Amino acid sequence: VLAQTGTGSVQGTVKDPTGSVIPNAKATLRNTQTAVSIETTTNNVGFYLFPAVQNGSYELTVEATGMETWKGTFTLVVGQTAQI
């Protein structure tokens, strides 16, 4: 039996409209209930990861130079790996 930690994770790959990956994009994850935010930057293949995130409602914002800012909302549950 695996113990539940009360967390999940959020990950994804940032791409432009043509499907090309976007390195060094800033991804900001904000808990909409507590207003606590954490940030990360995509790696050289456009991948980002927020590990060990508490469950709850979130807003994800992605920004990159020369690109339109993207925002989305979702609910993270315990044990979930959200692909956003």
C-alpha positions in Angstrom: 0.0 0.0 0.0 1.4 3.4 -1.0 1.0 6.3 1.4 -0.7 9.4 0.0 1.2 12.6 0.6 -1.7 15.0 0.1 -0.1 16.4 -3.0 -0.1 16.1 -6.8 2.0 17.5 -9.6 1.5 19.8 -12.6 3.6 19.4 -15.7 3.5 20.2 -19.4 5.3 21.2 -22.5 5.0 24.8 -23.9 4.6 25.0 -27.6 3.9 27.7 -30.1 1.0 27.5 -32.6 3.2 25.6 -35.1 4.1 22.9 -32.5 7.6 24.1 -31.9 8.7 23.9 -28.2 9.4 27.1 -26.3 12.4 27.0 -24.0 12.8 29.6 -21.2 9.1 30.3 -20.9 8.0 31.4 -17.4 5.2 29.3 -15.9 3.4 30.6 -12.8 1.1 28.4 -10.8 -1.2 30.3 -8.4 -3.5 28.7 -5.8 -6.8 30.6 -6.3 -7.9 29.9 -2.7 -4.7 31.0 -0.9 -3.1 33.3 -3.6 0.2 31.6 -3.1 2.2 31.5 -6.3 5.2 29.4 -7.5 7.2 29.9 -10.6 9.4 27.8 -12.9 11.0 28.1 -16.3 10.7 25.6 -19.1 13.8 23.7 -20.0 15.5 23.4 -23.5 12.6 21.1 -24.8 9.8 23.4 -23.4 9.0 21.1 -20.4 8.0 22.4 -17.0 7.2 20.6 -13.7 5.7 21.7 -10.4 6.2 18.7 -8.1 4.5 18.1 -4.7 1.7 20.6 -5.2 -1.1 20.7 -2.6 -4.6 19.8 -3.9 -6.9 22.7 -4.7 -7.9 25.2 -7.4 -5.2 26.7 -9.5 -4.5 29.2 -12.3 -1.5 28.5 -14.6 0.0 31.4 -16.5 2.6 30.9 -19.2 4.6 33.8 -20.6 7.4 33.9 -23.3 9.0 36.8 -25.1 7.2 37.6 -28.3 4.3 35.3 -27.4 0.8 36.0 -26.1 0.3 35.2 -22.4 -1.7 32.0 -21.8 -3.9 31.4 -18.7 -5.9 28.4 -17.7 -7.6 27.2 -14.5 -8.0 23.7 -13.1 -8.5 21.7 -9.9 -5.7 19.4 -8.7 -6.6 16.3 -6.6 -4.4 14.2 -4.4 -2.2 11.9 -6.3 -3.0 13.5 -9.7 -0.3 14.4 -12.3 -2.1 17.2 -14.2 -0.9 17.6 -17.8 -1.5 21.2 -18.7 
